Amino acid sequence: YYLTGDDQSYGVPVTCQLSRIGRETVKIAGLSYATTHVREACTGAKMQFTNDYWIQPRGQIRKSRQWISKDVGYLELEDLRR
């Protein structure tokens, strides 16, 4: 979904496919975390993008890199909670 300048939202249909990249250790604020890297590849009529997630064994998303828009690009988030 996108939010317009007049505070209206509209959906853009995309089809996404998840794939497991593999085990990776990510470092956040000097600490290392064992995760599984998962990639979400999405395509639509006018766009194509990928989102990446680094997920810990109990399901916590420790880090993500997600597509926001053509103007903004990607947003990277890291969970600092221990």
N, C-alpha and C positions, 0 to 999 in steps of 0.2 A: 504494500500500500504506500501511496505517496500523499503528502499533505500539500494542498495548494495554498497560494497567498491569501485566499479568502477563507481559510480554515476548513476546507472541504477535503475529504480523502477519496482517493480512487484506486482501485486495484489494477495491477498489471499482471496478467496471467503468465506464469512461468512453470516449467516442469523441471524438477530437481532430482538428481540421483546421488545417493551417498556411496562413498567408497572408503574403505579402511586403508590408510596409507601404511600404518604400522606403529610400533612402539617408539616413543621418543621421550627424551628427558628435556624438560623445559626449565630454564632458570628465570626466576622472577624475584626481584629484590634480594639477590644473593643466595636464594634458596633453590634447590633442585627438586623437581617433581616428576615422578614416573607417570607418563600419560600414553594414551593411544591417540594418534593423529587421525582425524576423520575429515574428509573433504566432501563438500556438497557442490556439485557442478550443476548450474542452472541455465536454462535457455528459454527464451521467449521470442515472440515475433520480431522485436526490435532490440533485444539485448541478450548478452551472455555474460555470466560472472561466476566466480567460485567463492565459497566461504570455507574457512578452515577452522576446525575445533580441536583442541587438545583436552582430552577427557581423562580424568583419573578413574581408577578401578571402581569406585563406588558411585560413579556417574556425575561427579562434580566437574563442570567445565572450568578448567584452570585458566585457559587462554582461548581467545577467539579472534579471528580476522574476518569481518563481515562487510559486504558491499552495501553502501548507503545510497549513492546516486552518482550520476555522471559528473556533477559539479563538485561533490564532496570526495568521492572515491571510497576508499576502505576505512573502516574504523577498527582499531585493534584494542581489545580489552584484556586485562590481566586481573585475576582474582588474587588479592593480596592477603586474604584470610588464611590463617594457618590451619 
